[in-house]
Amino acid sequence: MTERASNIENPKIDARHLSVTDQKDLRSRGMKMLKAGISQRKIAACLGICRSTVFKWSKLLKGKSFEEAVRGEKRGPTTAGKERQSALTGAQQASIRETIIDRTPAQLRFDFSLWTLSAIQELILRTYQVKISPTTLSKYLRRWGFTVQRPAKSAIEQDSERVSQWFNEIYPGIAAKAKRQNAEIYWADETSVQQDTNWVRGFSPMGQTPKVRLHGSHLHGAAVMISAVQNQGKVHFKIQERAVNARDYLSFLQDLVNDSNGRKIFVIADNARIHHARLVVDWVEQNKDRIELYFLPPYSPEHNSDE
């Protein structure tokens, strides 16, 4: 009864509830007593703490300097130690990261369209014969600055040199001509709704959207809206329930001209068949003082501002 009463009157301190400063002060007093040769049992009784806490202090003093032990610093592995514990070395990680950035799975003959966790696992296994868990790989990818993203789409048939030439040479000429004639530039397109939209996601460096290359005929579905956006952001649009045909497109251009307040307009669109239809071309020729049509390089819808 006497011992129990003594414990009630002198409850042990829970160091977890102390401030960092108070913890260091308590640790310093206890460690000085240890260095003075006082037994762990007596130190625990004197300071009102658990004996296991004093035992931990004793272990800290064996592996650290007195100052480090008092600060309570954790002794984790060195950089070299972490390197040895990693599934991949630093050089291997750099190589894998570079491969993911510079190459697509298809180029390396993988059965994946994007760099998913499974694809990267297979890449590592094939390259370094290292089997890595999804959890560890996810940590690597975050460390490398990769995020999982939905891809942008790019047509396989697209001619990148032709696209570059159009934007570096042809479009500046269109813009200069529009300025001379006080004309407005519009980018026109027909939007579509797809029931088979590609929802897959894959890893890529943050801010760099991955791309899935498809045949041009797969980039769009049935159109439900015609729209045009001006360089300054003004938008015109027309919604309908059926697919857009040449007459619908011509009607939209006529409305666009009527709403231009007398200013000439330049319309840039893709190479959809309805944009080149004879009735559209003939009408534009008859109204060339009010409207001119220009066309993007083939299979380049992602370069249309209205897209």
C-alpha positions, 0 to 999 in steps of 0.5 A, a space after each residue: 500500500 505504501 509503494 502504491 501510494 508513493 506512485 500516486 503521489 509522484 506520477 511519472 512524467 510523460 516526456 511526449 507532452 513536454 516542449 522541445 526545450 523541456 525535453 532537451 533539459 530533461 535529457 541533458 540532466 539525465 545524461 549528465 547523471 549517466 556520465 557521472 556513473 549513477 544507476 539507471 534505476 536511481 536516475 529514473 526515480 530522481 527525474 520521475 521518468 520510466 526506466 526505459 527512457 533512461 535506457 534509450 538515453 544510454 544507447 544514444 550516448 554510445 553512438 553519438 557525442 553528448 551534444 548530439 544525444 541531447 538534441 535527440 537527432 536521429 541517426 539515419 543512413 548516410 547518402 551512400 547508405 541510402 544509395 545502397 538501400 535503394 532498389 536502383 542506383 542513382 545512375 540507373 534512376 537517371 537512365 530510366 528517367 531519361 528513357 521515359 522522357 525521350 522515348 515512348 513505350 511503343 518505340 521500345 516495343 512495349 504493349 503500352 501506349 503510355 508510361 504507366 506503373 506497369 510499363 515502367 516496372 517492365 522497363 526496369 525489369 528488362 533493363 536492370 533485371 530489378 523487380 520493383 514494387 508499385 509503392 517504391 516506383 511511385 516514390 521514385 516518380 514523385 522524386 523525379 518530378 513526374 505526375 500522372 496525367 491524361 494525354 493530349 492526342 496527336 495524329 500519326 499522319 501529322 507532318 511536324 516540319 509542315 506545321 512548323 513552317 506554317 506557324 513560322 512563315 505562313 501565319 505571320 503573313 496572314 496576321 500582317 495582311 489582317 493588320 493592313 486590312 483592319 480584319 479580324 482573325 477567327 479560328 473555326 472548328 466543329 466540336 464533337 462528343 465521343 462515347 469512346 473517349 480515351 481516359 487512360 493516364 500515364 506518368 510524365 514530368 510535371 507540366 509536360 502532357 504526354 501524347 497518344 498518337 492516333 490515326 486522324 479519323 479517330 481524333 473526332 466523332 460526330 460534330 454537334 457545335 460550330 464555333 469560332 474564336 477571335 484572337 482577342 477572345 471573342 467567341 461565336 458558336 452555333 449548336 445543333 443536334 445533328 452532324 455539321 454539313 457544308 450548308 451548316 458551315 456556310 450558314 455559320 460563316 454568313 452569320 459570322 460576316 453579318 456580326 462583324 460590324 462591317 470589318 473583314 474577317 479571316 477564318 482559319 480552320 482545319 482541312 475537314 471536307 465541309 470546309 473545302 466544299 464547292 458551295 463554301 468556296 464559291 460563296 467566299 469567292 463572291 464575298 472576298 472583300 468581306 471574308 477570306 479562308 485559310 487552312 491549317 496543315 493537315 492532321 493538326 487540330 491541336 494547333 487550332 485555338 478553337 480546339 
